[in-house]
Amino acid sequence: MATTTAATAPSAQAARRTSRALIAGALAGPLFFASAVTQMVLRDGFDITRHPISQLATGELGWIQIVTFVLAGLGGAALAVGLKRTITEGAGRRALPVLVAIFGVGLVAAGLLPMDPENGFPAGTPEGPVARMSWHGVAHSVAAAVAFTALAIAAVVMTVRCVRRRAVRPAVLNGAAALVLLVPMSPDRMSLQIALNGLVAFTWTTVVALVLRRRDIHPG
């Protein structure tokens, strides 16, 4: 009896850690957009048709969006841990955690390396694009591009897994998410496209986290 109890305790603890990681992954998206939408409404001069969400990380109140990026990135990293612990067989079992971890780290980097003020935001900034991007503005763009590309590839890998299991609806939804994330940016609609990509990416992470947590709790 003592041996059985000792063996069960670590297993229960591991299950709780996995559940917490998946919950953190599921909360990353809602947290990000709750913060971003609130700032869009309250911050003077912000226009989503002209300013990408990342530009909220500029100005005196920019620290709010920086923290939002970092917390969302940590949530992505937590999801990667959950993926590693719950997906232990089949196509992509090694690639998925790595790709989602890259997404999380990329978000943290994008937050800590803010873009430059431009196009009249924050209030008082001259109109028009910045004449010369700063090093952290360039690094922000690279980090964001790497993060979302990694997540798009993760969605492709998940599509392959679903196809092999003949799960048609999940395969279509994962494929659609990957397609949206991989569409090249249009200069005329870039800020709106970035917002759409963020919505699709965080919807994907939230749904994946919740599905995996449900399966972990109810394996059958």
C-alpha angles and dihedrals in degrees: 000000000000090000092051092049092049091051093047097050097063089045092053091047091051090050091052092049091050091049092050091049091052092047090052089050091050093050096051095082099046090046092051096050096040088056095042096047092047090052092046090057098042105036114090116244100009114140117179090205090061107022125058117227089250090067089071085077090071129085132029093313093042091106089075093063091040089057089045091055092048095048092046090049091051088051089054090051089050090052089053089056090049091050092051092052098044105035103060102149142034134042115338097011090134098034099049098063091046094049093048090046089055088052091052095046090046091056092050090050092047089054096047091046104051125196122246125272111256145144094043097307129148093036110273095031113128117256119257133044121311112273094227126009117235120236091255091049090055091045090050092055092047093047092049092047092050092046096052094040089054091051091048089054089048088055089051090051090049089050090056091050091051093047091052090051090046090237097152103182096047089045092054093046094048091046091050091051091051091048093053092048093049097050108114116251118261113219091216095054101024099126092049092045091051089052091049091048090051091050092049094044095050093042087055094050092046095049094045091049093049094046092049092047091051091050091046091053095039105028093176 
